[in-house]
Amino acid sequence: MQVISCHRALLALVCLSTAAFAAQPLAAAAQTSPGTVLFSRTLDGTVDGFTTPVSSAIFSIGDDGLHERQFTPYVNGEFNMSSVAGYDDLAPGNEGMWLTNAFNPQGTYSVYVEAHSTLPHYNDTPYHGKYYIVNAYGVRTPPMFFGTDDLQDPRDGPSYGSVSWGPAANDQIAYANAADVLPHKHPPCIHLMQSNGSNNHVLWCAAKWYYRGIEAIRWSGDGRSLLVYAVRTDPTLNPEADLYVINTTTGAATLVEVNTSAPYIGWGFGDISYDGHEVVYGVTYDSHDTGACHVASNATYIVWCAKNMLTGQTVLLSDPSNVVTFEFQKQILISPDGSQAFLTANVSPPPPAAQPEEEIFAVKTDGSGLRKITSPCVTMDASTTLWWRPVRLSPDGTRMLANCHAESNPPNAPIVYTNKVMVVTLTDGSARFVTNGTAYDWHTQ
């Protein structure tokens, strides 16, 4: 399998590099503040008498709320986003179900997918499209991969998914050899390549017939490890996956956990610490498994766990007082030093609000020290539902980029959706508004 030829890719990236560094790139090489946020906004339209998203576009903005730029246009039936993680990924409630590494280490380029769909774009309507690399001014390279459709079923031809750019210590792009939606590839493999298309090689392949796809590739901050989900060959609509850590130099795989949920059916997504020594993830309940997390999960379908990859110790992440229950169909983040996990949980709001809120909580990876981080980003009342989504932590672990979504459904009035990009200070929970939209990556120092 080949990516765009080195000659073609190098020429394109050299031209982009010249243009980008002649002026200010997405984030200056000697960046101090502010950082840069990548986010998307949807455009609604009417299809068959129903209001539905008909397009989405990608933007960048400083995390101080200044210097907004639009990268891609709104085109009916075209959805520009970080990845295709599910047919209903843009539907209210599912925004940003998986948030990949889109930025290159310097913050000067980013990866996105231009996906096309027959409207309405969800409810089993497939996407077709291509992956691109774009600079700060919306100038993009030729498509990253050969072929007419990067998102096709792998049985129909070459297909690509879970494209994720490495951190400062490893300026490579990792990708899976099967599209993110309904993968079916034997064997499913992870590839690494340079951004110019050179040194494209297989890093690791899962067992040929036991697994059918690789999903949700996540880099460790030091660039030495990948956290990946190997989806089992399973005829059911809700397949399970096994979670692995892959050494990016040797390709050696270490099994983290079995019986996790397959990410792109909309379940939980794990994360890995900077040095790759601590992993947090969701586990599917299995009454036959005697592990600490499985035994404790008999009251729910999925629970969250932390595992130390050096000692093998696994810890259940829960509220010992049983006041809150963590949401399992969401994303979890881990602090760079591996000491804390950040995830969402339902809380009962005080009057006059009546609907439950999904707020972000912090819990130490030894299972202690549960504390609530966020508060509502809108004024709550009896008709308002609110949910937070963690996106990315700052390298020093003191701040979090997060999305705050709200739905207001007052009697005899149209539903109003609010989508806010926020920067949260983790010590006191204070949140600063950045812009309206849904963030999916953050380049900061």
N, C-alpha and C positions, 0 to 999 in steps of 0.2 A: 504494500500500500504506500502511495506517495502523497505528499502534500505539494503545494505549489512549488515549482522548481526553484532551486536556490537562486538562479540568475534572475528570474522574474520577481521573486520575493525580495531579494536583496536590493534590486533596483527600486522597487516600490517603497521599501522601508528607508532606504537612503534618501529618497526624495522627501518622504514624510519627516525624517529626522532633520533634514536641512530646514524645512519649513517650520517645524516645531521649535527648534532651538534658536532660530533666527529671532523669534519672539518668545513670549512666555509659554511654556508647555503647561500641561494639566497641573503639575506641581513642580516648582523649581527644584533643581538638584540640591540646593542648600536650603530647603524649605525649613522654616521655623513655624509660622502660623500665618494664615489659616491652612487647614487641610482641604482636600477636595472630595466632594461627594458625587457619586454617580447615582442617578435616580431616573425613574420613568413616570410618565403620566399617561393615563388612558383618555381616549376621546369616545364619548357615548353617541350612539345613534339609534334609530328605530329600525328593527328588523321584524317583519311579520307582526307588527303592532306592538312589539315589546321593546323597551329600552335596554340596550346591551352595549358593552364595549365593542367598537368597530375598528379601533386602531390604537396603537401606543407608540410613543416617541421617547427617545433617550436624551437626557440633559446632564450637564455637570454644573456644580455650583460650589463656591467656597463654603466651608462649614460655618463661616460667619454670616452667611446669607447673601453674600455679594457675588457679582460677576457670573450670573447665570448664562449658560450657553446651551442652545439646542443643537444636538448632533444629527438627529434624523428627523425627517418630515412625518407628518400625519398622512397616511395613505389608507384609504378604505380597504379593510381586509388585510392590512400589513401590521404585524405586531413586533416591534423592536424591543428586545429585552436581553437580560443577562444570559438566560438559558431557557430551554423548554423543559420544565420540570413537571408538567401535567397539563391536561387539556384545559382545566379551569383555573390555571395559575393566576389569571388576572381577575377572576371573579371575587366579589367582596367576601372577605373572611379568609382568603387563601393567599393574599398578597405576599410574595417573597417567601414561598415555602422552602426554597433552598437558595442560599445566597453564596455564589461562588466567588473565587478570586478573579476579578475582571481586570484590575490594574496590573500593568507590569511593575517591577520593583521601583522604578523611578517615578511612577505616576504620570508618564508622558504618553502612554498608549493604553488602550483598553480593548477587551474582546466583547463582542455582542453577537447575537443572532438575529437576522432579519427573517422573520417567519411569516408565512402567508397562510390564510385559512379561509374557507368558505364560511360566510357568516350564517348563524352565530358561531363563534370560534370555539366554543366548548361543548360539552355533552357529546363526546365521542366524535367530534369533527377533527380530523388530523391536521397537523401543521406540515408545511413544506417550506424549506428555506436554506439559507447559507450562513456560515460564520464569517465574520469580518474582524479586522483590527482597525481601529480608528484613532486619530490624534485629537488634540484639544480643539481643533477647528472643524471637526466633522469630516475631515479628509480621510478616506479609508483606503486600505490596500485592496488589491484584487482578492477574491474569495480565498480563505485559508486552505480549503481542500478542493481537489478535483471533483468533478461530477456535477450533476444538475440539482441534486437534492441531498443535503447533509442529514436531513431528518427523516428520510425514508426508512421503512422497515428494512433491517439488514438483509432479509431474505430477498429483497428486490434489488440490491446493489450496495456499494460502499456507503456506510453510514457512520456518523460521528456523534459523540455525546459527552456530557460532563466535561466541557473544556475549561481548564482552570490554570491560571498563570502563577508561576512560582514566586516566592518572596525574594528579598534582596540577596540571600545566600545561594539562590538557585534560580537563575533567570531562564527557566525552561517552561514550556507549556505542556501540561499533562492532559490527555484526553482518552476517552473510551472508544472502542471500535464498534459501538452500537448507539443508535439514537437514544435520547433520554426517555422517549415515550415508547412503552411496550417493547423493550429490547428483546431480541432473540438471535443470539450469535454464539456459534460454537467454534473455537473456544472464545469466551469473552476476555479481552485483553486491555491493558493500559499501555499507552504509548507516551514517550517523551520526545520533544523536539525543541530546537531553538526557534525563536520567533520568526526567523527568516526562512524557515522550512528545512534547515540543514539538520544533520544528525538525528533524523527521524527514526526511532527504533522502538521495538517492543521492550517494555520494562518487566511486565509480569502478566501471565495468563492464568486464569482460574481453571479448575478441572473442566475438561472439554464438555462432557455431557451432563455433569451435575449442576453446572451454572449456565445461565443464558444471557447475562449482561452485567456490566459494572456501572454503578450509579454513585452520584454524590461524592466526587473526589474532593478531598480537603487536604491542603498542605499544612505541615507543621511550620512554625515561623522560622526555624533554622534551615528549612529546605531539605532536610535529610529523610523525611518520612511523608507518606501519603496515607490518609485514612480513607478507605473505600468500602463500599457495600457490594458484595458479590451476590447477585440475585439468583435464587435457585431455579432450576428448570422445573416448573410447577404448573399444572394445567389450571389451577384455581385463579380467580380474578384478583385475589389478594395474596400474592406470593410472599414468602419470607426470604430473608437474606442472611448471610454470614458476614461479619465485620472483620476486616483485616487492616493491619498496619504494614505498609510496603516500604522497604529501604530503597531510596531513590538512586543509590549507587550500585548496589548488588542485585536488586530485584527480589531479595529474600522477603518472604511473607510470614507474618506472625498473626495467628488467629486471636482476635480479641474476644469474640462472642458469637455463639450460634443463636438461631431463633430471634434475630432482630427483625423488625419490619422492613419491607422494601420501601425506600424513601419516596419514589416517585408515584406511589399510589396514594400519597398524601399523609404518611405517618411521620414519625419523629426522625430528626436528623442530628447526628452526633458532631463532636468537635474534638480537636487534639491540641495539646499544649505546645508551647514554642519548641521545647526540646523533644517532643514526641513521647515523653515518659508517662503522661497521664491522658486518659481518654474518657469522655463522657458520652453516653449513648442511651437509647431506649431499648428495652427488652420486652419481647412478647412473652406472656405468661405460658409456662409449660409445667404442668403438675408433676411430670416425671423427672424434672431437673431439680437437683438438690442445691443448686447455687443460691447464694444469699439473696440475690435480687429476684430470682424466679419464685422462691418460697414465699417471699414477702408480697408478691404481686397477685395473690389469689383473689383479691377483691376488685382488681382492675385488669384491663387487657394488656396494658403496657405500663412499665415504670421506668424511671431514669436511674442510671447507675454511673459510678466512676470506677475506673480500673487503673491501678498503677502497673505499668508495663514492665517495671523492673522487679517488683516483688510478686506480681500476680494477684494482689489483694483487690477484691471487688467490694464496693460499698454501695448500699442503697441510698439514694437521694430522696428524702421524703420529709414531711412535716410530722415530727413525733407527737405533736398535740392534735393532729388530724383536723386542724382548722381549715387548711387549704389543701387542695389536690392539684398537683402539677398537670398541666395540659400535655398530652402525649402526641398530638398531631401537629407539633410545632418544631422549631429549631432551638437547640441548646447551644450556648457558647461557653467556652472555658477561658479563664484568665491566662495570660501568657505564662505565668509561673506555675500554672496547674493547680493552684490552691483553691479556686472558687469556680462554681458553675453558675450560669445565669439562664433562667428559664421562666416560662409564664405559668400562672396559676389563677384559678377563678377565686374571686373574693366577693363577698356580699357588700354592696355599697350602703352607706347610711341614707336615710330619707333626706330629700324627696326622691332620690333615685331608686329605681325598683329592679332594673336589669342587672345581671352579674357583670363584673368587670374582669378582664384578663390583664393582670398587672405583671410586671417583671420582678422576680425575686432572686436573691443571691443565696447560695448555700455553699459551705465549704465542702471540698471533695472528700473530707473524712466523715461527712454526713452531719456535721454540727453547724451551728451559727446561722440558722435560717433567718433572713430578714427581707422585708419588702423594700424595693428600690423606687418604683415609679408611683405616680399619682395620675388621676385623669388629666388629659390634655385639653379637654373641653368641659364646659359646664354640664353637669349631669342632671337629668330629670327622669321622670317615670318612663319616658319614651326612648331613652338613649341607651344604646349598647356600645361598649368600648373594649378594644383589644389592642395590646401592645405586641410588637415583634422585635426582638433583638437582632441587630444586623452585624455589627463588628465592634471590637474593642480597640482602644488606642494601644500602641505598643507598650506603654508604661502601665496599662491596666487601670487607669484612673477614670476614663471616660468611655461611654458607649454611644455609638450611633444606633438609633432605634426608630422604628416606625410606630406611630400612634394612629389607629384607625377608629372611627366612630360612625355609628349609624343612628340617625334620629328618625323615628317613625311615629310622628304625632297623629292623632285621630283626624281623619278627613283632610289629610295633607300629604303631599308627595314625600317619599323617603329622601333624606339628605345624607350623603356620605361625606365624611371628612377624612382626609389623608394628610398627616403631618409628618415631616422628617424632623427629628429632634436629636440634640446632643445632650446626654444625661451625665451629670457628675455623680459618680458612684458612691462617694463618701456621704453625701447628704441628700441625694435623689433629686436635686434641682435639675430642671430640664430647660434647654434653650431651643426655641423654634428656629429652624433653618429655612424651610420652604414647604410648599404643598406638593405632595407626590409620594412615591414609594421608593426609598433608597435601597440599593443593593450592593454598594461597595464604598469604601472610604480609604483614602490615602492620606495619612497624617504621620506626624512624628511626635 
